[in-house]
Amino acid sequence: MTVPLDRHYLVELQVSAERVTQLRRIIAAHLRHWSLELHIRPVCRGVEELLTNVHRHVGDDNNCVVELRWSGRHLTVSVADNGSEMPRLLSNGGGGLSRVMALSDSWGTCRTAEGKVVWFTRYAKEPYSVDPVRLPPLPGVREFRRPPVEAAAPVPTTASDPALV
C-alpha cells in the first residue's frame, strides 16, 4: 500500500466543552481514514487535554486552530491559540502537559505573533497490507475415514542365515 505523503487536516474553532467532544469524533474519523486506528485513543486524549487547557486558561471566546499532519512516519498534532501565557509543565503532574507528554513521543511549545502553539508527535509508521497466502485445504472427513494401511508381516529369519552371523 502506498500512502500519499503529507496528509493534512486543519480546523478552526471556538473552544467549548461541546466542541471538544465533536472534535474528538472528527479526529478519530480522520485517523481511521488514514489507517491509524491504533493512534485514535492517545491522539484524541492529547487533543482533549490541549483544548481543555485553552478553554481553562485562555477563555471561552478564544478561537484556536487544531492541525493534524501525517508524513507517513510521524503524526504531528498542534493547537494554536491567541493566549499570551505560555503553558508550563507542572512538577506534580496529574494532567495537562504531563498527560500529553505521556501520550506522545515528543512535544513542545512555541510563541507566535498571535499567541502560542502547543504540539505533540507520535511515531506512526505507514501501515502495510499483507496479501493473503493460499494454503492447501485442510483434510476433510473422507481422508480420516480411510481404512488403516496394514503393515507387512515380518520375514522370519533363521540362524543359518550368513548375514546374521
C-alpha positions as CSV (number, residue, x, y, z in Angstrom):
1,M,0.0,0.0,0.0
2,T,1.4,3.4,-0.9
3,V,0.4,6.3,1.4
4,P,0.3,9.8,-0.2
5,L,2.9,11.8,1.7
6,D,1.9,14.6,4.0
7,R,-1.8,14.1,4.8
8,H,-3.2,17.1,6.5
9,Y,-6.3,18.3,8.4
10,L,-6.9,21.7,9.8
11,V,-9.9,23.1,11.7
12,E,-10.5,26.5,13.3
13,L,-13.0,26.5,16.2
14,Q,-14.2,28.3,19.3
15,V,-13.3,26.2,22.3
16,S,-16.2,24.9,24.4
17,A,-16.9,21.6,26.1
18,E,-19.3,20.5,23.3
19,R,-16.8,21.4,20.6
20,V,-14.1,19.3,22.3
21,T,-16.3,16.2,22.1
22,Q,-17.2,16.9,18.4
23,L,-13.6,17.4,17.5
24,R,-12.6,14.1,19.1
25,R,-15.0,12.3,16.8
26,I,-13.7,14.2,13.7
27,I,-10.1,13.4,14.6
28,A,-11.0,9.8,15.1
29,A,-12.6,9.6,11.7
30,H,-9.5,11.1,10.0
31,L,-7.2,8.7,11.8
32,R,-9.4,5.8,10.7
33,H,-9.4,7.1,7.1
34,W,-5.5,7.2,7.3
35,S,-5.5,3.6,8.7
36,L,-4.1,4.8,12.0
37,E,-6.6,3.1,14.3
38,L,-4.0,2.3,16.9
39,H,-3.4,6.0,17.5
40,I,-7.0,7.1,17.9
41,R,-7.3,6.9,21.7
42,P,-3.9,8.6,22.6
43,V,-4.2,11.3,20.0
44,C,-7.8,12.2,20.9
45,R,-6.9,12.3,24.6
46,G,-3.9,14.5,23.8
47,V,-6.1,16.9,21.8
48,E,-8.7,16.9,24.5
49,E,-6.0,17.9,27.1
50,L,-4.7,20.7,24.9
51,L,-8.2,22.1,24.1
52,T,-9.2,21.8,27.8
53,N,-6.2,23.9,28.7
54,V,-7.1,26.5,26.1
55,H,-10.7,26.6,27.5
56,R,-9.4,26.8,31.1
57,H,-6.6,29.3,30.7
58,V,-7.5,31.4,27.7
59,G,-11.3,31.5,27.8
60,D,-14.5,30.6,26.0
61,D,-14.3,33.2,23.3
62,N,-10.9,32.1,22.1
63,N,-10.6,30.9,18.5
64,C,-8.0,28.2,18.1
65,V,-6.6,26.1,15.3
66,V,-6.2,22.4,15.5
67,E,-3.9,20.8,12.9
68,L,-3.1,17.1,12.2
69,R,-0.3,16.3,9.8
70,W,0.9,12.8,9.0
71,S,4.0,12.3,6.9
72,G,3.7,8.5,6.6
73,R,6.1,8.1,9.5
74,H,5.2,10.8,12.1
75,L,1.8,12.2,13.2
76,T,2.0,15.8,14.5
77,V,-0.9,17.4,16.3
78,S,-0.8,21.1,17.1
79,V,-3.2,23.5,18.8
80,A,-2.6,27.2,18.3
81,D,-4.5,29.9,20.3
82,N,-4.1,33.6,20.9
83,G,-3.4,33.4,24.6
84,S,-0.2,35.2,25.7
85,E,0.7,33.0,28.7
86,M,3.0,30.1,27.8
87,P,2.0,26.7,29.2
88,R,4.2,25.1,31.9
89,L,4.8,21.5,32.8
90,L,3.9,21.3,36.5
91,S,6.2,19.2,38.7
92,N,3.3,17.4,40.5
93,G,1.9,16.2,37.1
94,G,-1.6,14.8,37.0
95,G,-2.9,16.3,33.8
96,G,-2.4,18.9,31.1
97,L,1.0,18.8,29.6
98,S,2.1,15.9,31.8
99,R,-0.6,13.7,30.2
100,V,0.3,15.0,26.7
101,M,4.0,14.1,27.4
102,A,3.0,10.6,28.5
103,L,0.9,10.1,25.3
104,S,3.4,11.3,22.8
105,D,7.0,10.7,21.6
106,S,7.8,14.4,21.7
107,W,6.1,17.7,22.4
108,G,6.8,21.3,22.7
109,T,5.5,24.9,22.7
110,C,6.4,28.0,20.8
111,R,5.4,31.6,20.8
112,T,3.8,33.1,17.7
113,A,2.9,36.6,16.7
114,E,-0.8,35.9,17.7
115,G,-0.2,33.8,20.7
116,K,1.3,30.3,21.0
117,V,1.3,26.8,19.6
118,V,1.5,23.6,21.6
119,W,2.2,20.4,19.7
120,F,3.0,16.8,20.1
121,T,4.1,14.0,17.8
122,R,3.7,10.2,17.7
123,Y,5.6,7.7,15.6
124,A,3.0,6.4,13.2
125,K,4.6,4.2,10.6
126,E,2.9,3.7,7.3
127,P,0.5,0.7,7.6
128,Y,1.0,-2.0,5.1
129,S,-1.3,-4.7,3.9
130,V,-0.3,-8.3,3.7
131,D,-1.5,-10.3,0.7
132,P,-3.3,-13.4,1.7
133,V,-1.2,-16.6,1.3
134,R,-3.0,-19.5,-0.4
135,L,-2.8,-22.6,1.8
136,P,-3.8,-26.1,0.7
137,P,-7.2,-27.1,2.0
138,L,-7.3,-29.0,5.3
139,P,-8.1,-32.7,5.1
140,G,-11.8,-33.4,5.2
141,V,-13.8,-36.2,6.8
142,R,-13.2,-38.6,3.9
143,E,-9.4,-38.6,4.4
144,F,-9.8,-39.5,8.1
145,R,-12.3,-42.3,7.4
146,R,-9.9,-44.3,5.1
147,P,-9.2,-47.8,6.5
148,P,-5.8,-48.1,8.1
149,V,-3.0,-49.5,6.0
150,E,-1.9,-52.9,7.2
151,A,1.8,-53.3,7.9
152,A,3.7,-56.1,6.1
153,A,4.3,-59.2,8.1
154,P,7.9,-59.6,9.3
155,V,10.1,-62.1,7.5
156,P,11.2,-64.9,9.7
157,T,15.0,-65.3,9.9
158,T,17.0,-68.4,10.6
159,A,20.2,-68.9,12.5
160,S,21.8,-70.4,9.4
161,D,21.4,-67.1,7.5
162,P,25.1,-65.9,6.8
163,A,24.1,-62.3,7.0
164,L,23.2,-62.6,10.7
165,V,26.3,-64.4,11.8
